[in-house]
Amino acid sequence: MSLNLSVPYRTRRPRRWAAAGLVAVLALPAVPAGAATAAAPPPTTVPAVAAAGPVDGFAAVNALGQNGTTGGAGGPVVTATTAAQFLDYIDTLGPLTIQVSGRIAITSKQGVRPHKTIVGLGGAEITGGGLDFYRSFNVIVRNLTFTGAEDDAINVGQNSHHIWIDHNRFRGAVDGSVDIVRGADYVTVSWNHFDHADKSMLIGHSDGAASTDVGHLKVSIHHNFFDHSRQRHPRVRFGEPVHVYNNYFLGNALYGVASTENAGVLVEGNYFRDVPYPMWSASGYADSGPGRAVQRGNVFVNSGTPETNGTVVEPRTYYPYTLDPAVDVPALVTAGAGPGRA
């Protein structure tokens, strides 16, 4: 899959701007008539934050013409301190590392072009809105706190691929913290803190999406802290394999993992504490039909019996990995998940 960047990229911009943001946008120089692409903003003198460790899981797989996920590597480094700057940078063509400083208030879901690293400096926050991936690829999002999104905090959709969501914190989204839908593929969600979230992670948006989702939605989910988040850790339709490993599930009131609509989910090496329904599969969930789920090497403390069903494609057929002992997961994850801990 390739993008034709000679035509405008679909971004979702808010219909109404805050007064300060509108003034900032109107103050920007006009783009010359007939310009096909926008030049990357000049680099700032602020040094980049420390590089992330190597990408792993599905985001590291060589597929769809993309060898792993490198984000904005090789491009300029810029720093966004206002919403106007941030929205301009994520809509820029070409590789770019966008350092986010302070609290950035946006609305709706804002489109992110390919080849971007979006990384928070100490205490950086995105509030009110979220990030949207529409046929985008090769993007890293890390070290940010997302609060109060009016829809999804991060939506990976429309055949987007090679997206790495790492070391973030999610709280207070009206809908999902992270949704991976509509044929998206090769995504890794690692070392994030889902802090009292409601709908943590949806993979596959509806029961009627088989035509777009079967054969896609390959996702790795590891070393996340599902901290009294209520549901969807994740809820999966159609995707296979979805690999859920070495996560800490704590006090999840509705359920842990749900595999539905013939999805194939491997749940291994996780630690479940105070989770009455760790896994759904054979009985489906809500209006969705049964899925397949395999569990192995998990620890269940004051939790219910996991429901398993059928067999699942082994993630090792795509990438190598090493499990941490499940008994060590609470200490590892509480010490390492969330922003500022990479």
Summary of the structure (lengths in Angstrom):
residues: 342
radius of gyration: 19.4
end to end distance: 31.4
largest distance: 64.7
contacts: 1262
relative contact order: 0.11
helix: 11%
strand: 34%
